[in-house]
C-alpha cells in the first residue's frame, strides 16, 4: 500500500520551495498539500481562533488555506482530510532561509512540524540556508531537494528515527561539493535591533522588521551546533522535542520556594 505524505510550508502555496519539495517526493508516496494562501513566515506555532478558515482547492490533493497559518493547515488537514488513517509523514518546507537556534520558536515552518507530532504524525521541517546574511542569492533548491528525497526514502523504507513528540529540523547549506550529514544541537542565536522606522506619504510612522545575520555561539554541551554544521557546508539534522521544561532548573526553583 502506497505511503501517505502531508506537505505544508510557511512561505505560501505558490512558493518556489514548496514546488521543489513536491517535485522531490511526489513519486515516493501519495502526497496531499495544504499550505497557507499567503506568506506566514515567523508566525510561530499559532492557530487561528478569531475568524473562520476555508480550504480553496488549487489542484488535485492540493489546497490553500485562506489566511491560515502552517499550524492551521496541519490541524485542519489531519482532522478533515485524513478521517480514516493518518499520513505516514509530514514535511514542512522547503523554507526560503535558515531555521536554526532559537529561530525555531519563531518559525512557521517548524511549527507545521510541531503540529504534526502533537497528533502522532512523524514530521520533518526543512529549510534552505541562503547565506551568511540571509539576503540575496538565487532561490536554488536543488541541494535541498536531494536531501529531502534521501531522508524521506530512508524513512519510508525503514522507520522514523525519532521518538514520540520529536521532530527533525533540517537545514541545508547554500553550497557544498557533496552531501554530508551532521547531527546537531540548536546554537544560541545572536539577535540585533533590525527594526527600521519610516514615514508614509501622510507623515504617519511605521516600522519594518529586517533580518539578522546568522551569528551564534556554542552552548556548554558536547557536540556541534546547527550553525557550525552549516559553516562547514554540512546538512544540519537537529532533533527537536516539544517538551520545553527546564529540568535542570527545577531543583533551583524548589530551593527558591523553600
N, C-alpha and C positions, 0 to 999 in steps of 0.2 A: 504494500500500500504506500502511495506517494506521501512523503512528509509534507507538513504544512508550515509555512513561514509567514509571519505577520511583519510588515515593514512600516515604519514611521520615520519622521525626522522633525527638525525644528526650523529648517530653512524654507519650508513651504512646499506644496505639492508639485510645483514646477521647477524646483531647484535642480541644478545640474548634478549635484552629488547624489540626490535621490534616484535620478535616472541612471546614473552609473551603478549604484547599488542594485537596482532592478536587473540591469543587464548582466551583472556579475553572478547573480544567483538564480536567475529565473528558470534555468534548466535543471537545477538541483532539487527543486521541490515545487509544490504548488504555492504560489505567493498571493497574498492579499495586501493591498496598500491602503492605509488610512493615514493621511497626512494633513497638517494644518493648511487652511486655504490661503494664509499669508504667513510671512516670516514671524517666528516666535522665539528667536534667539534670546538666550538669557532669561527665559520666563520661569526657570526652575521647575520644581515639582508641583505645579499649580493645576487645580481643577476649576472649571467654570461653574459657579453656583448661582449666579445672579441673572442669567439670561438663558434662553433655550439654545440648543445646538442642533445643527441639521447636516445630515450626510448629503453630499452632492456627488453623484456618480460622474467620474471622469472617463472611465473605460471599464472593461470587464474586470471585476475584482479590484477596482481602483476607485477610491473615494477621497474627496477632500472634505474636511470638517469645517463648516462655515464658522470662522472666528474661534476655532478650538485650539487648545494647546496640545503638545505631544501627549501629555498625560490623559487629556480628554480623549484623544484619538485611540489610545490603547485601551482605556477603561471601557469606552463605548463599543469598540470593536470586539472585545472579549465578551461583553455582555449582550451583544445583539447579532453579531456575525458568526460567532462560534458558540452556538447554543448546544451542540451535541458533543463536541470534542475541542479541547484547547489546542492552539497551534503548538508545534514541537519546538519552535524557536521564535523569538522576537529580535529583529535587528533595527536599530535606530541610527540613521545617518544617510549617507556619508556626510558628516558635518563639514562645512567650509571653515576651517580653522581648528586650532587645538582645544581640547578639553582636559586640562591637566591641573594637578594640585587642587587647591580649593575651588577652582573654576567649576568642578563637577557639581558644586552646590548651586551654582547659577544655571548650569547647562540644561536647556530643554531637551537636547539630545540624550544626555544621561538620564534625565527624568523619565523619558519614554521607556527606557530600560528598567528604571526603578519601578514604574507602574506595573510592568510585566511580571517582575519577580515577586511583587506583592500578591499576584494572582497565580503563583506557582508555575510561571512560564519562564524557562531559561532565556536569558537576554544578553545581547551584545550591543554596546554603544561604540560606534566607530567614527573617528574624526581624522581629517586630513590636515596636518600642520602646514601652514602657508609660509612660514619662515620666522626669523627672529622677531620681527616686529608685528607679524600677522597682517601686514599691509602688502599690497601688490602681489606679484606672481600670478600667472595664469592659473585658472582652475583646472588643474590636471589631476584626474582621479585614477589614472592608470595603475599606479602602485597600490593605492587603497583597494581597488577592485581585485587585484591579485591576492592581497592579504585576506580580504573578507571571503573570497572564494575558497582559499586554502583552509581557513579556520572553519567555515561552515561545512565544508566537505568532511573534515576530521570529526566534527560534532555529529553530523548526520550518520556517519559510518560507525561511530562509537557512542560516546555519551558526552554530555556537557561536563566540563572539568571542574565546575564549582558546585558547592552545596546549596541547599535551600536558602533563599533570600540573599543571594550574592549574584552580582552581575559582572560581566567582563567589560572593562573600559579600555578600548584600543585607540592608540594614537599612532599615526603613520608619518614617518619623516617625509619632508618635501622632496628629498632626493637620496638615492642610495644605489650602490653598484649591485647589491644583492640583498634579498630579503633575509634579515636576521631578527629573531625574536628575543626580547628581553623582558623577563618578569620583573615588575617594578612596584614600588610603593609611591603614593602621591607625595610630591615635594611640597615645600612651603612656597607659595607664590608671593612675590612682591607686588604690592598694589600702590599705584601713584594716583595723584589727582589729575584726571584727564577729562574734567568737565569744562566745557567751553561756553562762555556767556556771549550771547549775540542779541541783536535787536531786530525786530521785524520792521517793515516799512512804516508801521504806525508808532514805532518807538517802544513797543512792548518788549520786555526782556524774555528771553527763553534760553534754556540750557540744552546743550548737545553733548551726550556722553561719548567719549572716544574709546580707543583700545589701548591696553597696557602692553609694554614689551614683555616678552616671555622670559622673565627673570625669576629665579627661585633659589632657595638654599636647601641643603640637606637637613634631614632630621637625625636625631641621635639614635638611629636604629640601623641594623645590618641591612645591606642591600643597596640597590640602585634606584634613584628616583626616575619618574617618568620624564622629567626634563633632561636628566643626564643621558637617558637612552636615546632621546631624540637628538641631542647634541652629537651622540656617537653614531647617528644615522641608523639606529635600530628601531624596530617596531616595538612600542611600549605596550605591554599587556598588564593591566592593573586590576586585580580582583577587588571589587568594591562591595562592602556589606552595608545594609540599611540600618543596622543597629548603631546608633550614634552615641551610645553610653560611654562616658569616660571612666572606664573601670578602674584605672589607676588612681583616680581622684576620689573614689567612693570612701575609702578609709579616712582620707584627709577631711572630707566633708563631715563624716561621723565624729571625728575628733573635734571639729569646729563646733558642732552642736552639743557636745558633751558638757 
